[in-house]
Amino acid sequence: MAQYPPLESIRSVLIANRGEIAVRCIHACKAVGVKSYAIYTQSDNVSLHVRLADESLSLAGLWLLICFISDDILQLCERHGIDAVIPGYGFLSENVEFAKQVTDAGMIFIGPSTESITEMGLKHRAREVAQEAKVPVVPGTDLLASEAQALVAADDLTYPVILKATGGGGGMGLKICHSPEDINGAFSMVKHRGAQLFKNEEVQVFGNGRDVIHFGERECSIQRRHQKVIEECPSPFVEAHPGLRETLTKCAINFASALNYKSAGTVEFLVDDDTAQFFFLEMNTRLQVEHGITELCYGVDIVVLMLRQADLERAGKGGIPSSELLSLQKPAPNGVAIEARIYAEDPFKDFAPSLGVF
């Protein structure tokens, strides 16, 4: 891994998450000499992230309600004079209201701008940005307001089609439709799930608000229930198609540049198995679970880069100097890395997702 200088203006960071990603962020804080604060509830008071952090702070309530206790997190930050907050992924990482609350409280949110989070949180808006940046998009429609509009659009596109809510991810609020009858049954469900849950091949990018670089691609095609199971860096499919990495990453950079993107992000594409044509799918404005395999192949610490970008913003320097950022750009990965996820499922309930045994 590359060596990075100590931070200039951030002296303490609260990690608004738990488990593996909290441990990951703690290690990055230690690498740049920053005091780390962990948070925990009664259910995980003996977890590794609680023991590793420089200081651990207790929260009342349940982790399942973490998105609703952000005020408690902010109160802890004020009480302990914390400079910055990093959410990692999940929970609060793409919650634009939380990011605004952090900055309004005089701290810095370690991640992309609230503008980018807002823009990319709505799939129809992300599609518009891609079209403006001349990035290929999947044939589709503008935002649909009614079932009747969906039926007309499906006839124009020809079946099968995917009906998807503009907010959210992970396959939630998504339905494959093979006929008008499918749309009749799916439209209200997709609309309902979008309102209830989302409130409103991938390329790793990193920007400083002026320039954007990439750290190659990851293959995430092996999925179950729209959830990733195996991730590979680099993609074997891309490796087998000369020139594909160059065009794929160029489109990702063009897309992120259109947002004046800063910090870490991932631009996701669908790739045609037969033609190797690719189409923009969405952008995740946060650290990805699978970022570690990219780090192994590109010799970079993405979380440290996020800390440095935030630190130099807070110091009034606008972020990582472009000369430094651009020097990290590499033409190809070194080696291969694979990540496998383990999912708990109940075989007695048709392998439905399970929280485990209590």
Secondary structure, DSSP 4 states (H G I P E B T S, - for coil): ----PPPSS--EEEE---HHHHHHHHHHHHHTT-EEEEEE-GGGTTSHHHHHSSEEEE--S-GGGGGG-HHHHHHHHHHHT--EEE--SSTTTT-HHHHHHHHHTT-EESSS-HHHHHHHHBHHHHHHHHHHTT--B-S--S---SHHHHHHHHHHH-SSEEEE-SB--TTTTEEEESSHHHHHHHHHHHHHHHHHHS---EEEEEEESS-EEEEEEEEEEEEETTEEEEEEES-HHHHTSTTHHHHHHHHHHHHHHHTT-EEEEEEEEEE-TTT--EEEEEEE-S--TTHHHHHHHHT--HHHHHHHHHHHHHTTS-SS-HHHHHHT--SS--S-EEEE----EEGGGTTEE-----
